[in-house]
Amino acid sequence: MKIKCLLASMLLALGLSANAQIVIKFSHVVATDTPKGQASEFFAKRAGELTKGKVKVDVYANSQLYKDKEEMEALQMGAVQMLAPSLAKFGPLGVKEFEVFDFPFLFDNTADLHKITQGPVGASLLAKLEPKGVKGLAFWDNGFKSFSANSPLKNVADYKGKKFRIQSSKVLEEQIRALGGIPQVMAFSEVYQALQTGVVDGTENPISNLFSQKMHEVQKHLTLTEHGYLGYAVIVNKKFWDGLPADVRGQLEQAMKEATALANTVAKKDNDEALEGVKKAGKTTVYTPTKEERMALKKVLVPVHAKMVDRVGKDLLEAIYKDTGFDPKKL
């Protein structure tokens, strides 16, 4: 009886009575029809089902609550409980190792990627968030990025002098500079207008983001470079998560496992469908690089690995090389 009373007191102190519904605010910055948007809604549904209504997940898409730069602070303060930020967000948080996912041409395919995100290297990266008051639950795919602009991008020289919007990442800045371009850090919600008004000339995105945000309407050319990866880490406020009853935590972990499988399955499907949508819209010329053109781009961009290795650590980069079989010396 004393143990039950003590547990009830602890729950009450955390704002959770034994019978009270637990509300999780889940904020993200993209549209509901993107892979992340769909997976977030699925997680909310499964969380409610598996906990039999004990947990209610309110999903806020399209930066309804916070802009890109505000959401991480809101999570750490407990104003929201869950986010799914892009991996580039963890560099500014002080966990620069996540910037390794920004290294261009690091993964040849999704299978190689999942060796990292679903293996021990990925788990070790998520663990590095905990001293920041953040608990990492899973990695979600969005897809491989391609470059777009208002002029053709076929040769390396075509990138020179153009302003490209990027996420906040020193690695991505170096990537654009390696191409002779000008990097412009900008919030995702501001990109369409920046492209429309010419504040920037181009951008890099998985096709699902390009299409869902209607960027293809203001970009005349899209080159399917698939040079980089864009993914997310689903994270929660660690104090909130640790304060949940163990059974509820287990049920939410199961819901997250199912949502992760959905996110990663839907990502490729959505990107394929989005590419068809871009083509059908008829406003953007879609170009597939030749083998030689892609290799030329790769030879210019892979040296970024050596330039930026000190940001993420040599051991981490070599562990990824080992697990994926990538050898930059063979280029």
C-alpha positions in Angstrom: 0.0 0.0 0.0 2.8 2.4 0.9 4.5 1.7 -2.4 1.3 2.4 -4.3 0.8 5.7 -2.4 4.4 6.7 -3.1 4.0 6.0 -6.8 0.8 8.0 -6.9 2.6 10.9 -5.2 5.4 10.7 -7.7 2.9 10.7 -10.6 1.1 13.6 -9.2 4.3 15.6 -8.8 4.9 15.0 -12.5 1.4 16.2 -13.4 0.2 12.6 -14.0 -2.4 11.1 -11.8 -3.1 7.4 -12.1 -6.3 8.1 -14.1 -5.3 11.3 -15.8 -4.9 11.3 -19.6 -1.3 12.0 -20.6 -1.1 14.6 -23.4 1.9 14.7 -25.7 2.4 17.7 -28.0 4.2 16.5 -31.1 5.5 19.4 -33.2 7.1 19.3 -36.6 7.7 21.7 -39.5 6.5 19.9 -42.6 3.1 19.1 -44.2 0.9 16.3 -43.0 1.1 14.4 -46.4 4.9 14.1 -46.2 6.5 10.8 -44.9 7.2 12.5 -41.5 3.7 14.0 -41.4 2.0 10.6 -42.1 4.2 8.8 -39.6 3.5 11.4 -36.9 -0.3 10.9 -37.4 0.1 7.1 -37.4 2.1 7.3 -34.1 -0.6 9.4 -32.5 -3.3 6.9 -33.5 -1.3 3.9 -32.3 -0.3 5.5 -29.1 -4.0 6.1 -28.3 -4.8 2.5 -29.2 -2.0 0.7 -27.4 -2.4 2.8 -24.2 -6.2 2.4 -24.4 -6.7 6.1 -24.3 -4.2 6.8 -21.5 -2.1 8.8 -23.9 -3.4 11.5 -26.3 -0.9 12.7 -28.9 -1.7 16.1 -30.4 0.3 16.6 -33.7 1.1 20.1 -34.8 2.3 20.1 -38.4 3.7 22.9 -40.6 5.4 24.9 -37.8 2.0 25.7 -36.2 3.6 26.1 -32.8 7.2 27.0 -33.4 9.6 27.9 -36.2 12.6 25.8 -37.0 14.9 27.7 -34.6 12.5 27.8 -31.7 11.3 24.2 -31.5 14.4 22.6 -29.8 14.4 25.2 -27.0 10.7 24.6 -26.5 11.3 20.8 -26.2 14.1 21.3 -23.6 11.9 23.7 -21.6 9.0 21.2 -21.7 6.6 23.4 -23.7 6.3 20.5 -26.2 7.1 16.9 -25.4 8.1 15.5 -28.8 9.7 16.6 -32.0 11.0 15.0 -35.2 13.7 17.6 -36.3 16.1 17.0 -39.2 19.4 15.6 -38.1 21.1 19.0 -39.0 19.4 20.5 -35.9 21.7 18.7 -33.5 24.9 20.5 -34.5 23.7 23.8 -33.1 22.5 21.9 -30.0 26.1 21.0 -29.4 26.0 17.4 -30.6 28.0 17.9 -33.8 28.3 14.2 -34.6 24.9 14.2 -36.2 26.3 16.4 -39.0 27.9 13.2 -40.4 24.5 12.6 -42.0 25.1 15.8 -44.0 28.3 14.4 -45.6 27.6 14.2 -49.4 27.5 10.8 -51.1 28.1 9.0 -47.8 25.4 6.4 -48.5 24.9 4.7 -51.9 21.5 3.4 -51.0 18.9 2.9 -48.3 20.2 -0.5 -47.3 23.6 1.1 -46.4 21.9 3.9 -44.6 19.8 1.6 -42.4 23.0 -0.3 -41.4 23.8 2.9 -39.5 20.4 4.3 -38.4 19.1 0.9 -37.2 22.5 -0.3 -35.9 24.9 0.3 -33.0 26.3 3.5 -34.6 22.8 5.1 -34.7 22.1 4.0 -31.1 25.3 5.6 -29.9 24.5 8.8 -31.7 21.0 9.0 -30.0 22.6 8.4 -26.6 24.7 11.6 -27.1 21.5 13.7 -26.8 20.7 12.7 -23.2 23.1 15.2 -21.5 21.1 17.9 -23.3 17.8 16.8 -21.7 16.7 15.0 -24.9 15.9 11.4 -25.4 16.2 9.9 -28.9 13.7 7.3 -29.9 14.2 6.6 -33.6 15.5 7.7 -36.9 12.9 8.4 -39.7 13.8 8.6 -43.3 12.7 11.3 -45.6 14.9 10.5 -48.6 17.9 11.4 -50.6 18.2 15.0 -51.7 18.5 16.4 -55.2 19.4 19.9 -56.3 17.0 22.3 -58.0 17.5 25.8 -59.5 16.2 28.1 -62.2 18.9 27.2 -64.6 20.2 23.7 -65.7 22.5 21.8 -63.3 24.3 19.3 -65.4 27.9 20.0 -64.9 29.8 21.0 -61.8 30.4 24.4 -63.3 26.7 25.0 -63.4 26.6 25.4 -59.6 29.2 28.2 -59.5 28.0 31.5 -58.2 24.4 30.3 -57.4 22.8 30.9 -54.0 21.5 27.7 -52.5 19.3 27.4 -49.4 20.5 25.0 -46.9 19.7 23.9 -43.3 22.0 25.2 -40.6 25.0 22.9 -40.9 28.7 23.7 -41.4 29.0 20.6 -43.4 26.3 21.7 -45.8 28.0 25.1 -46.1 31.2 23.4 -47.1 29.3 21.2 -49.6 27.9 24.3 -51.4 31.3 26.1 -51.3 33.0 23.0 -52.8 30.6 23.4 -55.8 31.4 27.1 -56.1 28.0 28.1 -54.8 26.9 30.4 -52.1 25.2 28.7 -49.0 22.2 30.5 -47.5 20.9 29.2 -44.2 17.1 29.6 -44.1 14.1 28.2 -42.2 12.2 25.6 -44.2 9.0 27.6 -43.9 10.6 30.6 -45.7 12.0 28.7 -48.7 9.1 29.0 -51.2 9.0 32.7 -50.9 12.8 33.0 -51.1 12.8 31.0 -54.3 9.9 32.9 -55.7 11.5 36.3 -55.1 15.0 35.3 -56.1 16.5 35.7 -52.7 18.0 32.3 -53.4 18.5 30.6 -56.7 18.1 27.0 -55.7 17.9 24.4 -53.0 18.4 20.7 -52.1 15.5 18.5 -51.0 14.0 15.1 -51.2 11.4 15.2 -53.9 8.5 14.8 -51.4 9.5 18.0 -49.7 10.0 19.9 -53.0 6.6 18.8 -54.2 4.6 19.1 -51.0 5.8 22.7 -50.4 5.2 23.5 -54.1 8.8 24.5 -54.7 8.6 23.0 -58.1 6.3 25.9 -59.1 9.2 28.3 -58.6 12.1 26.1 -59.7 12.6 25.5 -63.5 15.1 22.7 -63.2 15.6 19.7 -61.0 18.6 17.4 -61.2 18.3 14.0 -59.6 21.7 14.0 -57.9 20.6 12.0 -54.8 23.8 13.4 -53.3 22.8 13.6 -49.7 20.4 12.2 -47.1 17.7 14.0 -45.2 16.3 12.2 -42.2 14.9 12.9 -38.8 15.4 11.8 -35.2 12.2 11.5 -33.2 13.0 12.9 -29.8 11.3 13.6 -26.5 11.9 15.7 -23.4 14.0 13.3 -21.3 12.5 14.3 -18.0 9.0 13.9 -19.3 9.8 10.5 -20.8 11.6 9.2 -17.8 8.6 10.2 -15.6 6.1 8.1 -17.5 4.9 4.9 -16.0 7.0 2.0 -17.3 4.0 0.2 -19.0 3.0 3.4 -20.8 6.6 3.9 -22.0 6.7 0.4 -23.3 3.5 0.9 -25.2 4.7 4.2 -26.7 8.0 2.5 -27.7 5.9 -0.1 -29.6 3.9 2.6 -31.3 7.1 4.3 -32.3 8.6 1.1 -33.7 5.5 0.7 -35.9 5.5 4.4 -36.9 9.2 4.1 -37.8 8.6 1.1 -40.1 5.8 3.1 -41.8 7.9 6.3 -42.1 10.7 4.4 -43.8 8.4 2.5 -46.1 6.4 5.6 -47.1 9.4 7.7 -47.7 10.5 6.0 -50.9 6.9 5.6 -52.2 6.2 9.3 -51.5 9.3 10.5 -53.2 8.6 8.3 -56.3 5.0 9.7 -56.5 6.2 13.2 -55.9 8.6 13.0 -58.8 5.8 11.9 -61.0 3.8 14.9 -59.7 6.6 17.3 -60.5 6.8 15.9 -64.0 3.1 16.1 -64.6 2.9 19.7 -63.4 5.1 20.6 -66.4 6.8 23.6 -64.7 10.1 21.9 -64.0 12.5 20.2 -66.3 13.7 17.0 -64.6 17.2 15.8 -65.5 18.9 12.5 -64.6 22.7 12.8 -64.6 24.7 10.4 -66.7 27.1 8.1 -64.8 30.0 10.3 -65.8 28.2 13.5 -64.6 27.3 12.0 -61.3 30.9 10.7 -60.8 32.3 14.2 -61.5 29.9 15.6 -58.9 31.0 12.9 -56.4 34.7 13.6 -56.9 34.1 17.3 -56.1 31.9 16.6 -53.0 33.5 13.6 -51.3 36.6 15.6 -50.3 34.2 17.5 -48.0 34.4 14.4 -45.7 38.1 14.9 -45.0 37.7 18.7 -44.6 34.9 18.3 -42.0 35.9 15.1 -40.2 37.1 17.0 -37.1 33.5 18.1 -36.6 32.1 14.6 -36.2 35.2 12.6 -35.2 37.4 10.3 -37.2 36.3 7.2 -35.3 32.6 7.9 -36.1 33.3 8.4 -39.8 35.5 5.3 -40.1 32.8 3.2 -38.3 30.3 4.3 -40.9 32.8 3.5 -43.7 33.4 0.1 -42.2 29.7 -0.7 -41.8 28.7 0.5 -45.3 31.8 -0.5 -47.2 32.4 3.0 -48.5 36.0 3.8 -49.5 36.7 7.3 -50.6 40.1 6.3 -51.9 38.5 4.3 -54.7 36.9 7.4 -56.4 
